[in-house]
Amino acid sequence: VQYQSNQFIDKNKDYVVPEHQDLLGDSKCSFVAGLFPPIAEESPKSSKFSSIGSRFKLQLQQLMETLSATEPHYIRCVKPNNQLKPAIFENVNILQQLRCGGVLEAIRISCAGYPTRRPFFEFVNRFGLLAPEVFDEKVACGKILEKKGIKGFQVGKTKVFLRAGQMAELDARRTEVLSNAAQIIQRRILTHIAHKQFIDTRKGSIVLQSFCRGRLAGKRFQELRRITAAIKIEKQFRKYHASKVYSKLRVSTLKMQATIRAMKAWKEFKRKKQTKAIIKMQ
C-alpha cells in the first residue's frame, strides 16, 4: 500500500464544529454516539483551533496512558484445523503456525534470558519466610536464593532476575515451608483439642467416680446399718433368752437346794431321833 503525503497535514487540520459534535453525540444510534463521546469543556480559544488531528492525538495519548497504567497480555490465536470444524486439533498445523508466528522462538529467547523479574519488596514479601533472619530487602533476596541453592540469578538495583523454572522451584519450596508450618499448627491445635477433651473427660470421670463411690458408700452404710441393727436385735434376743434360761436354772437350783437341804435336815432329824431313842433305851 502506498500513501501520498502531499497535503496530509492540511487535510487533517479540519476543525471540528462543536454543534456537529453535540448533534452526533446525541444520536439515538449507539454506534454513532460512541464515535463522538462528550469531551470536557474547553476555552473558546482552544476550541477554535481544535482539529481532527489534535482530537486523534489526544485520544491516542489517553490510550497510551491507559496501557501504561495496566499490564497488557497478548493472545496469539491459531487455527486448529483447515476444515473449520470444532473438536479437531491438528498438531502439525498448529506447530507450523506457532513456528512461523515466532512464538516458539520468543519462548526460547525468554527461557534463555531472565523471563521472571520481581521487585525486591514483592519478592521478599512472597518468599521472605524462606530466610526470615535477614531484614534488608536486597540482601534478603540474595540470601533466599543462595539458601535454596538457586543458581544463575541476578540481583539488580531494584529487581531480582530469575531464569525459567526458578520461580516455580521457589514456589515449591515456599509451599513446602507453608505445608510444614500448617502441619505444625494443625498438630498443636489437635494437641490442644485432645488435651482439652482429656481434661473434660477426666473431670467427668472424677465426677462419675465420686458419684459411684458415694452411691457405693451409701449402700455400704445402709448394709452396715442393717447389720448393726441385726446384731443389736440378736444381742437383745440372746440376752433375753439367756436371762430366761438363767431364771429357770436359778429356780431349779433353788428348788434342788431346798430339796437337798430338806432331805439333809430330815436325815439329821432321824439321826437325832434315833440317838435320843437309844439314849432312852439305855
C-alpha positions as CSV (number, residue, x, y, z in Angstrom):
1,V,0.0,0.0,0.0
2,Q,1.4,3.4,-1.0
3,Y,0.4,6.6,0.8
4,Q,0.5,10.1,-0.5
5,S,1.9,12.6,2.0
6,N,1.1,15.6,-0.1
7,Q,-1.2,18.0,1.9
8,F,-1.5,15.3,4.6
9,I,-1.3,17.9,7.4
10,D,-3.6,20.3,5.7
11,K,-6.3,17.7,5.3
12,N,-6.1,16.8,9.0
13,K,-6.5,20.4,10.1
14,D,-10.2,20.3,9.5
15,Y,-11.8,21.9,12.5
16,V,-14.5,20.0,14.5
17,V,-17.6,22.1,14.8
18,P,-18.9,21.9,18.3
19,E,-22.5,21.9,17.1
20,H,-21.8,18.9,14.9
21,Q,-20.1,17.1,17.8
22,D,-23.1,17.7,20.1
23,L,-25.5,16.6,17.3
24,L,-23.8,13.4,16.5
25,G,-23.1,12.7,20.2
26,D,-26.9,12.9,20.9
27,S,-27.7,10.4,18.2
28,K,-30.0,7.5,19.1
29,C,-27.7,5.1,17.3
30,S,-25.3,3.8,19.9
31,F,-22.6,3.3,17.3
32,V,-22.7,6.8,16.1
33,A,-22.9,8.2,19.6
34,G,-19.9,6.1,20.6
35,L,-17.8,7.7,17.8
36,F,-18.3,11.1,19.2
37,P,-18.1,10.9,23.0
38,P,-18.6,14.0,25.1
39,I,-15.4,15.8,26.0
40,A,-14.5,18.3,28.7
41,E,-15.4,21.9,28.1
42,E,-12.5,23.9,26.7
43,S,-11.9,27.5,26.5
44,P,-13.2,29.4,23.4
45,K,-9.7,29.9,22.2
46,S,-8.7,26.3,22.3
47,S,-12.0,25.0,20.9
48,K,-11.5,27.4,18.0
49,F,-8.3,25.6,16.9
50,S,-9.5,22.1,17.7
51,S,-9.0,19.8,14.7
52,I,-9.5,16.2,13.9
53,G,-5.8,15.5,14.1
54,S,-5.5,17.1,17.6
55,R,-8.5,15.2,18.7
56,F,-7.0,12.0,17.4
57,K,-3.7,12.8,19.1
58,L,-5.5,13.5,22.4
59,Q,-7.3,10.2,22.2
60,L,-4.1,8.3,21.3
61,Q,-2.4,9.9,24.3
62,Q,-5.2,8.8,26.6
63,L,-5.0,5.3,25.2
64,M,-1.2,5.2,25.8
65,E,-1.7,6.4,29.4
66,T,-4.3,3.6,29.9
67,L,-2.0,1.0,28.5
68,S,0.9,2.3,30.6
69,A,-1.1,2.1,33.8
70,T,-2.1,-1.6,33.1
71,E,-0.2,-4.8,32.4
72,P,-1.3,-6.0,28.9
73,H,-1.4,-9.6,28.0
74,Y,-1.1,-10.6,24.3
75,I,-3.1,-13.5,23.0
76,R,-1.9,-15.4,19.9
77,C,-4.8,-17.0,18.0
78,V,-4.1,-20.2,15.9
79,K,-6.4,-22.1,13.6
80,P,-6.9,-25.7,15.0
81,N,-7.7,-27.2,11.6
82,N,-8.2,-26.4,8.0
83,Q,-11.7,-27.8,7.8
84,L,-13.0,-25.1,10.1
85,K,-14.8,-27.7,12.3
86,P,-14.9,-27.9,16.1
87,A,-13.3,-30.7,18.2
88,I,-10.5,-31.2,15.6
89,F,-6.9,-30.5,16.7
90,E,-4.1,-30.8,14.1
91,N,-0.8,-30.9,15.9
92,V,1.5,-30.4,12.9
93,N,-0.6,-27.5,11.5
94,I,-0.6,-25.7,14.9
95,L,3.1,-26.3,15.4
96,Q,3.8,-24.8,12.0
97,Q,1.7,-21.7,12.9
98,L,3.5,-21.3,16.2
99,R,6.9,-21.6,14.5
100,C,6.0,-19.2,11.7
101,G,4.5,-16.7,14.1
102,G,7.7,-16.6,16.1
103,V,6.1,-17.9,19.3
104,L,8.5,-20.8,19.8
105,E,11.5,-18.5,19.1
106,A,10.1,-15.9,21.6
107,I,9.7,-18.7,24.2
108,R,13.2,-19.9,23.6
109,I,14.7,-16.4,23.9
110,S,12.6,-15.8,27.0
111,C,13.9,-19.0,28.6
112,A,17.5,-18.3,27.6
113,G,17.3,-14.9,29.4
114,Y,15.6,-13.8,32.6
115,P,11.9,-14.1,32.0
116,T,11.0,-13.6,35.6
117,R,11.6,-10.2,37.1
118,R,10.3,-9.2,40.5
119,P,10.9,-6.0,42.6
120,F,12.7,-6.5,45.9
121,F,9.6,-5.7,48.0
122,E,7.4,-8.1,46.1
123,F,10.0,-10.9,46.1
124,V,10.7,-10.5,49.9
125,N,7.0,-10.2,50.6
126,R,6.4,-13.6,48.9
127,F,9.5,-15.6,49.8
128,G,10.7,-13.8,53.0
129,L,9.6,-16.8,55.1
130,L,12.4,-18.8,53.4
131,A,15.0,-16.6,55.2
132,P,13.3,-14.7,58.0
133,E,16.5,-13.7,59.7
134,V,17.5,-11.0,57.1
135,F,15.7,-7.6,57.1
136,D,17.4,-5.7,54.3
137,E,15.4,-6.4,51.1
138,K,18.3,-6.6,48.6
139,V,20.4,-8.7,50.9
140,A,17.4,-10.8,51.8
141,C,16.8,-11.6,48.1
142,G,20.3,-12.9,47.7
143,K,20.2,-14.9,50.9
144,I,17.0,-16.5,50.0
145,L,18.2,-17.6,46.6
146,E,21.6,-18.8,47.9
147,K,20.0,-20.7,50.8
148,K,17.7,-22.6,48.5
149,G,20.5,-23.4,46.1
150,I,19.2,-21.3,43.2
151,K,22.0,-20.6,40.6
152,G,22.2,-18.3,37.6
153,F,20.1,-15.5,39.1
154,Q,21.0,-11.8,39.0
155,V,20.2,-9.1,41.6
156,G,19.8,-5.7,40.1
157,K,19.3,-2.3,41.7
158,T,15.6,-2.6,42.2
159,K,14.6,-6.1,40.9
160,V,15.6,-9.7,41.0
161,F,16.1,-11.5,37.7
162,L,15.4,-15.3,37.6
163,R,15.8,-17.8,34.8
164,A,13.0,-20.0,33.6
165,G,11.7,-22.5,36.2
166,Q,13.4,-20.9,39.2
167,M,10.2,-19.1,40.3
168,A,8.4,-22.5,40.2
169,E,11.1,-24.0,42.3
170,L,10.9,-21.2,44.8
171,D,7.1,-21.6,44.9
172,A,7.6,-25.3,45.6
173,R,9.9,-24.5,48.5
174,R,7.5,-21.9,49.8
175,T,4.6,-24.4,49.5
176,E,6.7,-26.9,51.4
177,V,7.5,-24.5,54.2
178,L,3.9,-23.4,54.5
179,S,2.8,-27.0,54.4
180,N,5.2,-27.9,57.3
181,A,4.0,-24.8,59.2
182,A,0.4,-25.8,58.6
183,Q,1.1,-29.3,59.8
184,I,2.8,-27.9,63.0
185,I,-0.2,-25.6,63.6
186,Q,-2.6,-28.4,63.0
187,R,-0.6,-30.7,65.3
188,R,-0.6,-28.0,68.0
189,I,-4.3,-27.3,67.6
190,L,-5.2,-31.1,67.6
191,T,-3.0,-31.5,70.7
192,H,-4.7,-28.6,72.4
193,I,-8.1,-30.0,71.5
194,A,-7.1,-33.5,72.6
195,H,-5.7,-32.2,75.9
196,K,-8.9,-30.2,76.5
197,Q,-11.0,-33.2,75.7
198,F,-8.8,-35.3,78.1
199,I,-9.2,-32.7,80.8
200,D,-13.0,-32.6,80.3
201,T,-13.1,-36.4,80.2
202,R,-11.0,-36.7,83.4
203,K,-13.2,-34.2,85.2
204,G,-16.3,-36.1,84.0
205,S,-14.7,-39.4,85.1
206,I,-13.8,-37.9,88.5
207,V,-17.4,-36.7,89.0
208,L,-18.8,-40.0,87.9
209,Q,-16.4,-41.9,90.1
210,S,-17.3,-39.6,93.1
211,F,-21.0,-40.3,92.4
212,C,-20.5,-44.0,92.1
213,R,-18.3,-44.1,95.2
214,G,-20.9,-42.1,97.1
215,R,-23.6,-44.5,96.0
216,L,-21.5,-47.5,97.0
217,A,-20.6,-45.8,100.3
218,G,-24.4,-45.2,100.9
219,K,-25.2,-48.8,100.1
220,R,-22.4,-50.0,102.3
221,F,-23.6,-47.7,105.1
222,Q,-27.1,-49.0,104.8
223,E,-25.8,-52.5,104.8
224,L,-23.7,-51.8,107.9
225,R,-26.6,-50.1,109.5
226,R,-28.8,-53.2,108.9
227,I,-26.0,-55.5,110.1
228,T,-25.6,-53.4,113.3
229,A,-29.3,-53.4,113.9
230,A,-29.4,-57.2,113.3
231,I,-26.5,-57.6,115.8
232,K,-28.3,-55.4,118.4
233,I,-31.5,-57.4,117.9
234,E,-29.7,-60.7,118.1
235,K,-27.8,-59.5,121.2
236,Q,-31.1,-58.4,122.9
237,F,-32.7,-61.7,121.9
238,R,-29.7,-63.7,123.3
239,K,-29.8,-61.6,126.4
240,Y,-33.5,-62.2,126.9
241,H,-33.0,-65.9,126.2
242,A,-30.0,-66.2,128.5
243,S,-31.9,-64.3,131.2
244,K,-34.9,-66.6,130.8
245,V,-32.7,-69.7,130.9
246,Y,-30.8,-68.3,133.9
247,S,-34.1,-67.6,135.7
248,K,-35.3,-71.2,135.1
249,L,-31.9,-72.6,136.1
250,R,-31.9,-70.4,139.3
251,V,-35.4,-71.6,140.2
252,S,-34.5,-75.2,139.6
253,T,-31.3,-74.7,141.6
254,L,-33.1,-73.2,144.4
255,K,-35.7,-76.0,144.4
256,M,-32.9,-78.6,144.3
257,Q,-31.1,-76.9,147.1
258,A,-34.2,-76.7,149.1
259,T,-34.9,-80.4,148.5
260,I,-31.4,-81.4,149.4
261,R,-31.4,-79.3,152.5
262,A,-34.8,-80.7,153.4
263,M,-33.5,-84.3,152.9
264,K,-30.4,-83.4,154.9
265,A,-32.4,-81.9,157.7
266,W,-34.8,-84.9,157.7
267,K,-31.8,-87.3,157.9
268,E,-30.3,-85.2,160.7
269,F,-33.7,-85.2,162.5
270,K,-34.0,-89.0,162.1
271,R,-30.4,-89.4,163.4
272,K,-31.1,-87.3,166.4
273,K,-34.4,-89.1,167.0
274,Q,-32.6,-92.4,166.8
275,T,-29.9,-91.2,169.1
276,K,-32.4,-89.9,171.6
277,A,-34.3,-93.2,171.4
278,I,-31.1,-95.1,172.0
279,I,-30.3,-92.9,175.0
280,K,-33.7,-93.6,176.4
281,M,-33.3,-97.3,176.0
282,Q,-30.0,-97.3,177.7
